[in-house]
Amino acid sequence: MSKKKKPISINIRCQCEDSAVKRPESLLVTVYCKGCGKVFRTNTKKDLCFDWERKR
């Protein structure tokens, strides 16, 4: 008869837990394109998506 070995515990924390240091707020803002109505995220102050900016 062989005895079952206990699993080894290595104390790894789940990555989905809150981190010890608070993360900064996202700098990205959701914007609707005035040209085509597409929704996009950007960190600049503009009203046109990348496709419509190229057309200008």
N, C-alpha and C positions, 0 to 999 in steps of 0.2 A: 504494500500500500504506500502510495506516495502522498505526502502532505501538500495541500495547496499553499503556494506562497502568497503572501499579502502583496498587493500592488504597491509600488514605491510612490510616495507622494512627493512632488517636486515644487509645490506651491507656485503655480503660474496663475497670475491674475487674468481674468477675462478682459479682452481688449474693448468690450462694449461698455465697461464700467467708466464712470467719470474719471477724468485724469486729475492728478493732484493740482495741476496748474490750470487755471481757467484759460481757455482759448479765446483769442480776440474775435470780435464780431467780424463777420464777412464784409468785405469792402464791395462786394458785387451787389448791384441793384438790378431788379427786374424792370425792363423797359419795353413798351410797345412801339414798334417802328411806325412812324408817321407815313411812310411811303407804301408799305405793303401790309402792315398790321401784324407782322411776325413778332413773337415774344422772344426776347433775348436778354441775357444778363451781361452787364458790363461794369467796369469800375471807372468809366469816364462819363462826363455829362454830354450825351449826344442823343438825338432823337431818331436817327436813322440806323438801320442794321448795316452790317458790313457789305451786303450785296447792293443795297441802295447807295451807299457811299461810293462804291466803285462806278456806278452808273452816272454819277454827277460829273 
